[in-house]
Amino acid sequence: MKRLDSGGVGNLIATFTAIIAIAGLIYQSHSTRKQVKLQNFIEYTKRYQEIILNFPENINEQSFSFDAMSQEDKNKTMRYMRAYFDLCFEEFILHEKKFIDNDLWSIWSSGMEVAFSKSAFKQAWATIRNDTKFGSGFKIFVENKVELH
């Protein structure tokens, strides 16, 4: 049986130490990525909640109409509608650039689909799509969900 000399033992220890260090870095990188994803999710959820809390109570009713609102209430609601569509656009771009995974995108896009099916969001989009440039990819995405006809 061959014995390891002191140089061989040193190399073995160095290799083992390097493997442990690499494993630690991989674990740390994975943990950091999870933490960043969680922070982003929390931030976007906070922004979404702020927008939704500023919508009128009847925003989800199919009978909702901007025409029935005072100009002041209509302006406020449209500001928040614009903020909502901006938020959706950011989420869309994050997914396109692969900064968010398909699981998170599935949650967000499902929520958008529900919102876009409602009368208030259809009415708002009819205005917003004409005076805001989001890019053709997002516009097609929204148009497929909104179904204005």
C-alpha positions in Angstrom: 0.0 0.0 0.0 1.3 3.4 -1.0 1.6 6.0 1.7 0.8 9.7 1.1 3.7 11.9 1.7 3.3 15.3 3.3 2.8 17.0 -0.1 0.1 14.6 -1.1 -1.7 15.1 2.2 -1.5 18.8 1.8 -2.9 18.6 -1.7 -5.8 16.4 -0.5 -6.6 18.8 2.3 -6.4 21.8 -0.2 -8.7 20.0 -2.6 -11.2 19.1 0.2 -11.1 22.7 1.4 -11.8 24.0 -2.1 -14.7 21.6 -2.5 -16.2 22.8 0.8 -15.7 26.5 -0.2 -17.4 25.9 -3.6 -20.3 24.1 -2.0 -20.6 27.1 0.4 -20.6 29.6 -2.4 -23.3 27.6 -4.3 -25.5 27.5 -1.2 -25.0 31.2 -0.5 -25.7 32.0 -4.2 -28.9 30.0 -4.1 -30.0 31.5 -0.8 -29.3 35.0 -2.1 -31.3 34.4 -5.3 -34.3 33.1 -3.2 -34.0 36.2 -0.9 -34.0 38.6 -3.9 -37.0 36.8 -5.5 -38.9 37.1 -2.2 -38.0 40.8 -1.8 -39.2 41.5 -5.4 -42.4 39.5 -4.8 -43.1 41.5 -1.7 -42.3 44.8 -3.4 -44.7 44.1 -6.3 -47.4 42.8 -4.0 -47.1 46.1 -2.0 -47.4 48.2 -5.1 -50.4 46.1 -6.3 -52.1 46.5 -2.9 -51.6 50.3 -2.9 -53.2 50.5 -6.3 -56.1 48.3 -5.6 -56.9 50.1 -2.3 -57.3 53.3 -4.2 -59.9 52.0 -6.7 -63.6 52.7 -6.0 -65.4 50.0 -4.1 -67.5 49.0 -7.2 -64.5 48.6 -9.5 -65.2 44.9 -10.0 -68.8 45.2 -10.9 -69.7 44.5 -14.5 -72.0 47.6 -14.4 -69.1 49.9 -13.5 -68.9 53.0 -15.7 -66.5 55.9 -15.7 -69.3 58.0 -17.2 -71.2 57.7 -13.9 -68.3 59.2 -11.9 -67.4 62.8 -11.1 -64.5 64.2 -13.1 -62.4 64.2 -10.0 -63.1 60.6 -9.1 -62.6 59.5 -12.8 -59.2 61.3 -12.9 -58.1 59.6 -9.6 -59.3 56.2 -10.8 -57.6 56.6 -14.2 -54.3 57.5 -12.4 -54.4 54.3 -10.5 -55.5 52.4 -13.7 -52.4 53.7 -15.4 -50.3 52.7 -12.4 -51.9 49.2 -12.6 -51.2 48.8 -16.3 -47.6 50.1 -15.7 -47.1 47.5 -13.0 -48.5 44.8 -15.3 -46.1 46.0 -18.1 -43.1 45.8 -15.7 -44.1 42.3 -14.7 -44.5 41.3 -18.3 -41.0 42.7 -19.1 -39.5 40.9 -16.1 -40.9 37.6 -17.4 -39.8 38.3 -21.0 -36.2 39.0 -19.8 -36.3 35.9 -17.6 -35.9 37.8 -14.3 -39.0 36.0 -12.9 -39.8 32.3 -13.3 -42.8 30.8 -14.9 -44.4 29.9 -11.6 -44.5 33.6 -10.5 -45.5 34.7 -13.9 -48.4 32.3 -13.9 -49.7 33.8 -10.7 -49.3 37.4 -11.9 -50.7 36.8 -15.4 -53.7 34.9 -14.1 -54.5 37.9 -11.9 -54.1 40.2 -14.9 -56.5 38.0 -16.9 -59.1 38.3 -14.2 -58.7 42.0 -13.9 -58.7 42.6 -17.7 -62.0 40.7 -18.0 -63.8 43.4 -15.9 -65.6 46.3 -17.4 -63.6 49.0 -15.6 -60.3 47.6 -16.9 -61.6 47.3 -20.4 -62.8 50.9 -20.3 -59.5 52.1 -18.9 -57.5 50.1 -21.5 -59.5 51.6 -24.3 -58.1 55.0 -23.3 -54.7 54.0 -22.1 -53.7 52.0 -25.1 -54.1 55.1 -27.3 -52.0 57.5 -25.2 -49.3 55.2 -23.7 -46.6 53.3 -25.4 -45.9 49.9 -23.9 -44.5 48.1 -26.9 -46.3 45.7 -29.2 -45.6 42.6 -27.1 -47.4 43.9 -24.1 -50.2 45.5 -26.1 -50.8 42.2 -27.9 -50.8 40.4 -24.5 -53.3 42.8 -23.0 -55.5 42.9 -26.1 -55.7 39.1 -26.1 -56.9 39.2 -22.4 -59.2 42.3 -22.6 -61.3 41.3 -25.6 -62.8 44.7 -26.1 -65.5 43.6 -28.5 
